[in-house]
């Protein structure tokens, strides 16, 4: 499975592609950052992010896109920028029919380091180790994008099994309801005196 991880941000949007399957050696296919100038108009910055992500999608042809789920921060302005960049990444993937998964920062940290409270240095060190890199990717946004991709590769099989079980359960419930309606429709009506 090839996954593009996106660590959304308006100034620096981390992107990283990891290939592999759960339980096997993972391979980094690319890592970088889509940058936008702080003094540029918001619309132009969003277009630049879109163009950068489209370029990554063209070059790496991922099967999935994993985006960090936006969480509440103290700075509303930062949250808005992160949410806007996140939406651009999801839009680019959806336009191509590529499934998108959202993972919280604590899910990613727990998947990669074993602790949902790991700091950026710990995440970078584990990404370096897991992907057999010479040094942690810089800036931290790039390492975070790789961590998102790793998290999705490791979590996707379990999530898929869960989704399949839920879908199967819904089918069984629908079939039982349909059978019950059919039985009551064809049951003999009681006579009234």
N, C-alpha and C positions, 0 to 999 in steps of 0.2 A: 504494500500500500504506500502511495506517495502522498504526503500531506504538506500543504502550505500553512505554516503557522503565521498568524498576524497579531502583533502586539500593537494595537491601535494608538495613534497619537497624532496630533496636528503638526507638530514640529519634527518629530522623529517617529516614523511608523516602522517598527521592526518587522522584518519578513525573513522566514527561514523555511527551507524545504528539507524534510527528512523522509527517507524511504526505509521500509522494513515491515516486520510483523511482530506482534507481541511474543516475547520469549526468545527472540533471535537478535542477532547483531543488527544495529541500526546504522544507517549511512546518511551523512549530511550531503545534500545535493547542491545547496547554495544557502547563503546567508547575507543579509544586508539591511539597509535602512533606506526608506523613502523619506527624503527630507523636503520640507517646505520652508520658505523664508517667513520669519515671524512678522515682518512688516507688510507682507502681501495681503491682499483682500481675501476674506474667508472663502469666497467662491473659487478664486484662483487656486487657493491652497487645496481645496477639496478636489478640484480637477487634477492637480498635480499628483495627489494621492491615488486617484483613480487610474491615471496613466501609469504610475509606477506599479500598482498592483496588477493591472492588465498586462504589463510587460513581464512580470513574474509568472503570471498564469500562462502566457504565450510560451515562455522559455521552458518552464518546468512541467506543464501539463499535469497538475496534481489531480488526484482522485477525490480528495477532500480538502476543505479549508477549515482550519481551526482558529477561531477568533477569541480573544480574551473577552469574557463577559464584563460589561461595564458595571462597576460597583460604586457605591456612594463614597465620595471623598469630601473633605472639608471645603475644598475649593470648587464651587459650582462651575466656574469657567473652565477648569481643567476637565471636569466630568463631561461638560458639553462638547468640548473638542475631541475627547476620547470617544464619546458616543457617535459623533459625526464621522470620524475616521472609521470606526467600527461598522457603521452603516454602509459606508462606501465599499469596504471589503466584502460585506455580505451581498451587496448589490452586484458587484463584479462577478462573484461566484454564481449567484442565482441566475444572472444573465446567460451564463454558460451551462446551467443545469448541474453545477457542482454542488454536492451536499455541503452544508455549513454546520459546524458544531460549535457551541459556545461553552467555554470552560472558565470557571472562576479562578482568580489568582491562587486561592488556597488549594483548589483541586490540582492545579498545575504544580504548585510547590510540593504538595503531598505526593503526587505521582512521581516526580523527578527526584526529590530528596528524602521522602519519607516523613516530612514534617510540613504541615500546612502553614507554619509560621517561619519558614526558612527565609533568610535575607537574600538580597540580590547576589552577593558573593557566593553563597552556598549553591544557589541555582546555577550560576555560571560555572562553578567548579564541577558540579554533577553533569551538566550538559557537556562540558569538555571531556569528562571521563567516559560518559555513555557513548559519545560519538567519536571517541579516540582522536581528539583534536590536540594540537600542540599547545594551544593557549585558549583561554575563554574568549568568545567572540565579543568584540567591542563595537558600539556601546552596549550597555546592558539590555537595551531594547531588542537588539539582534539575538542575544542569548535567550531572552524571554520568548521570542518568536519560535526558536528551536525547541524550547521547553514545551510550548503549546503543541507543537507538532508531535513531540514524543508522547506527551500526555494523551493526545487523541489516539495515537497508534496503540498505546497500551490499554486505553479504556474502551475503544470502539468494539472489540469483540464482546465484552460483557454488556455494553449498552445495546448492541445488536440483538444478543440473546434475550435481553429483557424486553426490548421492543417487540420481538417475535412472540414471546410468551404473552405479552399484553394483547397483541393482535389476535393470537390464537384463542385467548380467553374471551375476547369480544365476539369472535366468530361463533364460538360455542354458545355464548349467552344469546346471541341473535338467533341461532338455529333453534335453541330451546324455546325461546319466546315465539318464534314462528310456528313451531310444532304445537305449542300450547294454544295459540290462536286458531290453528287449523282444526285441532281436536274439539275446541269449544264450538266452532262454526258448524261442524258436522255431527255434533252430539244430538241425540234425539231430544226434542223439546218436550217438556212435561205437559200433560193435559190438565186443564183446569175445569172443574165441575160447575 
